Structures are given as structure tokens and as C-alpha cells.
Amino acid sequence: MRVNGPIAAQDAAVRAQAGMSRGSLPEEFAARADRLLAGTDADLERFFPGDTGRRQPVHTCYVPADLVNEQTPSEWGRAALDAAEAAGGLGVLAELAEIDREGSDDVVDRVAEKLRTEPVEDLRLDLEDGFGLRSDAEEDDAAVEAARTVAAFALNRHHELSPAPACAGIRFKSFEASTRHRGLRSLDLFLTTLVREGGLAEAGVSADGLPPGLVLTLPKVSDTDQVRVMVEACRALEDALGLPLGRLAFEIQMETAPMILGLDGTCPIPAMLRAAEGRVSSLHYGTYDYSASLGISGEFQSLEHPAADHAKNVMQVAVAGTGVHLSDGSTNQLPVGDADQRSRTWALHARLVRRSLRRGIYQGWDLHAHQLATRYLATYDFYRRAFPDAARRLVAYSGRSVPGIEAADVADEPATARALAVYVHRGLLCGAVTEDDLARAGLDRQTVRSVAVPGPAAPPTTGETP
């Protein structure tokens, strides 16, 4: 009912005294809006939490599980440096990677240090395609030994004993009918051995016996029900091993056409993420399985095939704002053989890495130690090339100058400032940017992170490494 006369005048006087302006909407409408949008608010908070600042490795290295030991990361780093030296040095590879001469010495020095101290950021001990079909006894032994190796990585990293990946885990066999039981058994043996024999809780690495950077990879997903089964398996293992509910997360390899376009004509990825109940950490594009599923001839299967770009575009939109990472796949053109072959494939690899980064895909696969040099050269160049401008704009944004009055030459919106901060933060996490670089630019780690990830820091999750 409309209020007139003295009461309305008195109410207006009270509002005026309180410094409040009176609009036209009834006071109760805001509460009604809250009620109507309560479900939307809950869905946005649950399914679109945004970037939590969780570290995303710049690559994942896939190695057959039985060929990995705790020295593998340092061996790969040495092999990468030796291959570069044989080609004339990292400076020569920087030219192949088309890095500007002006900044190449700085990038080369930083990459050399990276290859000595953290040559592999994420290592997947492969019990699937890279391991192949073997006897149950052989795969049982490999799964158990993989757990011991991953535990050794975590101990080495915790005590700074030798280079170890920030993230590590296994890729087990898919939940297709022919490999389902084997995949579940390997997953069970790996996690059970890791928790009960890894010694990480006793060493103070983690309270629950799992390494902070544990990653589990579910390959060849073709239906949401396979994700639901993985969620049930995680719950059962958490219960059996005394782990906190939700502790086990996993990444999904997108290797089949039905994961991009389902039978009902829609993209099943959002439904798949909902079915996973927050456990999916990343989606990985499987270059060759996906291309083959579309009937693309082997000669033309590539990360940059139009069909590959379409699939990755769909995946990128589907995970935007969800906190789920996206990874590109691999190239099977390896820098081995004669000098010309190595030069061609190093140049190709660097170009593909740079292409992915420019498209907003910040991770890819490396299948050979010789790919590490061009991975880091292209990645470090990407993060250093625009760092001065990004830092300058972040300093101006943090200062909150009034547009038009001693303002910066670019008036960045909060969303743009956040993207700039995320860019700088990613460079910081992989080592392309240092704390000293931030200080010289007038920034610090906390300022960058607070703009990149507004609000309180997210609690650590599987795959989290500061």
C-alpha cells in the first residue's frame, strides 16, 4: 500500500537525516530478489568459484611407469642441457624459438637455472598406453613401485635434497570394459602403498600420507557415468585409507568425440564436472586419440589441426570460471636424430608451446627430455616479454588513481587487472619472474596474489603446491 501524508514525510526526513536517498522500489524488493536468486547464488558459488591461485604446472611429462625412478627429473634436466650444448647452447635454441635477441640472454640464463633446479614440474608415471598390456603381476609391481617413487619425490622436494616435480602421480588404465578392472586395481595399489608405506606423514610432509602435488589421471573418458564411478572409487578409497572426504581429486583426458558433443546434441562437459562433485582438477586434450576418433589421417594429426582447436575451444569455455585447469596435448615430433631433425622439431615445439600460451592454454605435454629446453624457453619468453607493462599497470591499479587525474595511460577494469595479475602470478610460480623482479617493479607477491585471487586464500587441495 502506498504511504502518503505525514508518515511519508517523516520517513523521508529520517532518511535524509541518515544521509540516505530515497528511490522508487519498495524496501522489501531487495529481500525478494535475494529469495528468487538464492539458487543461482548457490550454483555460482559451488560451480564457478573462479581461479583459486592453485599452481598449474607448465607441462606434464609422461613416462612409462617402470622407467621412472627418483632421479628421473634430474636426469631429464641434464639430458636437456646436454642436448642444447651439443646443438651450440641454449642461445642457439632461443634463436630457433624465435626469442628476440634483446632479451634472449636473460631468458637463457633463467632457463638454464630451471633445468638444473626444477627441470620437471609435473611427472605422470604412465600405466596406460605408455606401459601397455602386461601381466597382472608386472603391473601390480609397477603400481607399487610408482607409489614409492612418488613418495620419494615428495620427500626430496620437502627436504630440498634433489630436483623433484611439484606435481606427480599416475595415469591408470581407462574405465572401458576391457581395462576397467585393471585400472581400478592399479589405482588401489598405488594409493594404498603411498598412504601406508610412503612415510610422508611420519616425515612431516603431509598429515594424511599423500603428497601435496598428487595427481591422478583418468584417461579415455567417453561418458559421464565413468566419472561417477571414479567419484565412487575415490570415496571408497578415502574411507578405506582414513583420508578426509574429498581429498582425492583427478584429471580427465578428453580423447573421444562424445565428450565434446554428446548423443543429445549438447556438450557433456558441464554435466561431467557436476557429476564429479568438485573433484576434477584439470581437463587434458588427447591429441592423437581424439584426432583418430574423428578419422583424421595420421599425417595430419596435430595440436593445431582445426578439429583440435574446436575441441579445445569447447573445453576452454566449459571450464572457464570453474577453477578447473585446461591442458593442451603433445606433439609426437621429437627432437632426436640428426642435427637438422632436432632443429626442425625444436622450432616446431617452441612454436606450438607459444601458440597454446597465446590462446590461454597454459599447460601441455612433453614426451622427451629434449623438449624441456624449448618448453621453458618459449614459456619464460612469454611471461617475461609483457612483464614490464603488466607490472606497471598493476602498480597503477593498486594505487587507485582517479581516471583523468594523474591516471595511468591505461584505465584497467578490475577484470583486466585480475588477468594481468594472474599472468604475473603464473610467471612467478614457474620461475620466469622472481621476487626481485617484482620488487624492482614496485610490487610484491602478496599484492599480485590479492589482485589475481580476490578474497581469502583457498585451502590446499590435491595438486596444490605453493
N, C-alpha and C positions, 0 to 999 in steps of 0.2 A: 504494500500500500504506500502510496506517495505521501510524504510528510510535508506539510505546509505550515505557514504561520510562525508563531513564536518558537516552537520546538526546533524547526529547521534553522531559524536564525540563531538560536542558542547553540545548536550543533556546529554551525558554520563558525561561530565565534570561538568555540573550543578548538576547532581545527586550526583556525587562524592563529590562536594563541600558541598552539603546539608547533606552529611552523609547517603545517600540512596543507597542501592544496586539495580541493575537493573536485573529483571527477564526476562522471555520469554513471558509471557502473554501480549496481548495488554492492554493498560491502560483502555480502555473502557469496558473490560470484567467484571470487578467488578460491574460496574453500570448495566450491562446486567444481572448479577447474582441477583442483588437486584430486578430488574424488574420481572424476572422469578419466584423468590421466595417470592414476596410480599404477595401473597395469603396464602402461607404456614406460613410466619411470623405472619400474622394476626390471622390465626387459632390457632397457638401455643400460642399466647398471650391471645386470648379470651378463648380457651377451656382447655388449660393446664397451668394455672398461677402458679401451684405449691402450696406448703404449705404456707399459709398466716400468720401462727402463731396463728390463731383463736383457742381459747381454745376448746378442746374436752373433755367433761366430761368422767370420767372413767366408768360411768354406767348411765342407765336410770331406774328410779323406776316407775313402773306402778301401779296406784291405782285407783279404781273406783271413778269417779269424785265426787259423792255425799258423799264419805267417807273421803274427804280431807278438811282440814282447815289450817289456817296459822301456827298452832302448830304441824302439822303432821311431818315435818322434825325433830324437837327436840324430838317428841315422838318416832320416829323411832330410833333416836340415843340412847335414854335412854333404849328402848327395846333391842337394840343390846348389849349394855353394861350389862344390867341385865341378858340377856341370857348367855353371856360369863361368867359372875360372877357365875351363877348357875352351869355352867359346870366346874368351877375351875379356871376361869380367862382367860384373853386373851392369857396368856402364854400357856395354855393348847390348845387353838385353834391354836396357832402358831405351836405347835407340829403336830397337825392334818393337818395343811397346809404345813408341811414338810419344815419349815424355819430352817436354820442352827442355832444351839444353840449360836454360836459365835456372831451373830448379832441380835438375836431374841429380846433381852431386848430393844434395841434401836427401833426396828420396833414396838414392842408392845406399848411403850410409845408414839410414834408418832401416832399410830392408835387410842389409847385412846383419845388423844387430838383431832384428826379428828372427832371422833364420838361425841365429846362434842361441837365442833365449826362449823363443816360443814358436818353433817352426810349424807346428800343427795346432790349430785352435780347437778342432773337433775331429775325433777319430772314431769311425764306426768299424767295429770288428764284425766282419760280414759272415753270417751263417746261411745266407740265402744264395743268390746267383754266383757270387764270388767264391763260395765254398762248394757249391754243387751238391749232388746227391751222393751220399756216402752211407756207410753202415751206421746203425744207431749207436754202436759203441764208439765209433770215431767222432760222431757229432756230440755225443754226451761228453766225451773227454774235452772236445774243443770248447763247449759251452762252459764247462767248469773252469778250464784254463783261462778263458776270456774274462771270467769274473775275477780271477786272481790278478790278471794283468790290469784291469780297470781299477782294482783296489790299489795296485802298485802305483798307477798314475796319480791317484788321489793323494797317496802318501808322499810321493815325490814332490807334488805341487805344494802340498801343505807345508812340508819341511824345506822346500826350495833346494832339493837335492840334485835334480837334473831336469831338463826340459820335459814338460808333460802338458798334455792338452787341457784346456779349460773345460771341455766337454768330451765325454766318451761314453760308449755303450755298444749295444749290438743291434744288428738287423737280423731278425729271425725269419723263418720261412712264413709264407703267407697263410691266410685262413681259407684258401681254396681247398676243396675237398681232398686233393691228393697230398697236400703238405700240412694240413691243419694240425694233426696230432703231433707231428714232428716239431712244428713251430711252437706250439704250446709247451712241449716238453723242454725244448731248449731255453725258452723264456723262464720257465720254472727253475731249471737247474742253475741258470745264470744268476737269477735274483737270490735264490736260496743260498748259494755258495757265497755270493757277495755279502749278504747280511750276516750269515753265520760263521764265515771263515775269513772275511776280508780284513777284520781287525780295525776298521775305521772308527768305530765307537770307542774302543779301548785307546786308540791313539789320539783321540780328541778331534778327529777330523769332522765327525758328524755324530749327532746323538742317536740316530736311527740306524747307523751302519751303512747308509748309502752315500755315495759321493755327491757333492753339491751339483756337479755338472753331468749327472747321469742322464743319458738319452736312450730311449727305446724306439726302434723304428719298425712300424707295421707296413709291409710292402703290398703292392698289387691289390689295393682296396678297390672293390667294384660295387659294393653295396653298403648301405648304412647299417644293415644288420651285422656285418663284420666288425664295425666299430662298436656296436652294442656288446658283442661278445668280448671284445678287447676290454671294454669297461668292466664287464663282469669278471674277467680274468684278473684285472688289476685289483678289484675289490677282494676277490678270494685270496690273492697273494698278500695283500695288505693285512687281512685278517690272520692268515696263517703265520706271517712273519712278524706280527706285532707292530706293523707300521701305521702311522696316522692315516686316517681316511683321506683319500685324495692325494696322497704322497706320490703315487706313480702316475706320471704323465707319459705321453708318447707322441711321436710324429708320424705322419701318414704320407706314404708315397702315392702320388697321383699318377697312375700309369695306365689307366684304362679310360676309354671314351665315355662310358656310362657315368663316370664321376664328374664330367663336365656337362653332359646333357643326359638326363635320366629318361626312363621309359615314358614318363608322363609329360615330357617336353619341358621340364624345369631343371634348373641346376640343383643337384642334391647336396652341395657343399654346406649351405646353412643348416639344413636338417641334420647333416652328419655332425657338425660342430655342436649342435644342441644335444644330439644323442650321446656325445662324448662327455657331457656334463663338466665342461671346463678342463678336461684332461689333455686336449690336443695342444701341443706346444708349437708345432710347425707343420706346414704342408710342403712337400718336396716334389718338384716336377721330375718325372722319369723320362728322360729324353727318348730313349730308344724303344722301350716297351710301349710308350704312348704312341710314338710315331708308327711303330709296327701295327698297333691296334687299328690305326686308320688306313693301313695298306700302303703307307709311303715307302717307296723303294729305298733300300739301304743306302744307296749312293747319296740320297737327298735328305736323310735323317740328320737334323741339326737343331741346335738351340735357337737358331734364327729362322727356321722354316716358318712360313705364315701359320701353319697349323699349331706349331709350338707357341708362337706369340698369342694366338687366340686362346689357347688353354691357359696360359699364364696370366693373360688379361682377366679372364673369368676368375681364376684363383685369387688374383690380387684384389679385385673388387669384393670377392666373398669374404676375405679375411680383414678387410680394412676396418679399423676401429675395434677389432675383437681382441687384440693382444696376441694373436696367433701369427707366428713368423712365416715368411714365404721364402723358399729357396729354389733357385734355378737348378738345372741338372748338370750333366757332364758333357764334355766332348771326348770322343774316343780317338781323336787325332793327338798322339802323344809325342813329346819332344825327345825322341830316341832315334837311333840310326845315324846316318852321316850328317855332316855339318849343315848341308842345305835343308835336309829334312827337319833338323832341330830348329833352325832359324825360322822356317815357314810355320811350324806348329807353335813355337813360342809367340810369334807375331799374331797368329790366329787366336791363341788362348788369351793373350792380353786384350785383344780387341773384343772378344766375347765377354770377358770379365767387365771391361769398361762399358760395354753395351748394356749388360744387366744392371750395373750400378746406375747408369743414367735413366734406366726405366724404373728405378725404385725397387729393384730386387737385389738385396744386399748380401746374399749368400749363394754359393754354388758348390759343385762337387769337383774335387781333384782326385784323379786316379793314379797319379805317378808323382814321385818326389821331384822330378824335374819341372813340374808345373808350379811348384811353390814360388819360385822366383818371380815369374810373371804374374801370378796371383797377387803377390804383395806389391810388386812394382805398380801395377795398374790400380790397385786398391789405395795404396798410400798416395799416389799421384792424385787420385780422385778426391781424397779427403784434405789434401794439402793445397790443391790448386785454388779452391774457393774459400779456404780458411780465413785469410785476412779480411775479406769482405764480410763473411758471415760473422766473424768476431766483432768487427766494427759496428755492424748493425745490431748485434746483441748488446753491446755496451750502450749504444744509443737507446735501445728499447728498455734496458734495465734502468737507465737514467730517467725514463718517462718524461722527456722533453715535450713541450706542447707543440703540436704541428703548426708550423708557420712562425714560431717564436724560438729561435735558436735550435731548430729541429735538425735532425739528420737529413741527408739528402733523399732518404727513402723512409717513408712513414709506414712501418710494418704493422700489420694487424696482428693480434695475438696468435692466430693460427699460423701465420707466416713466421713469426718469431719462434714459435714452438718447433716448426720444421727446421729452422736454422739451428736451433739448439740441439735437436735430435741428430742432425748432421754432424755437429761438432762433437757431441757425446759419443757417437759411433766411432768417429776418428780417434777419440781419446781411448776408448775401450780396446781398439785393435792395435794401438801404438803408433798410429800415423801422426797423432797430435800428442804432445806431452803437457804436463802440468806447467813446465817452464814456458811453453808456447802460450798457454792461457794467461799466465801472469804477465807476460810481455804485452799481451793484447788488452790487459785490464780486466781479465775475467778470472774466475776460479771454478773448480769442479762443482761445488755446491750451487753456484749461481747458474751454471749451464744446466745442471740436472733439474733444478727447480723450475726452469722455464720449459725444459723438454718434457718433464713429467710433473705437472702441477699436482699439488696435494701431497699427502704423506707417502713415503716410500712403500712400495708393495712388499709383502713378506716374501722371503725366498721361496722358490718353487723348484721342482726338478728342472735341471738345466740352467739354474741361476748361478752365475759367477760374477762377482763384483767387477 
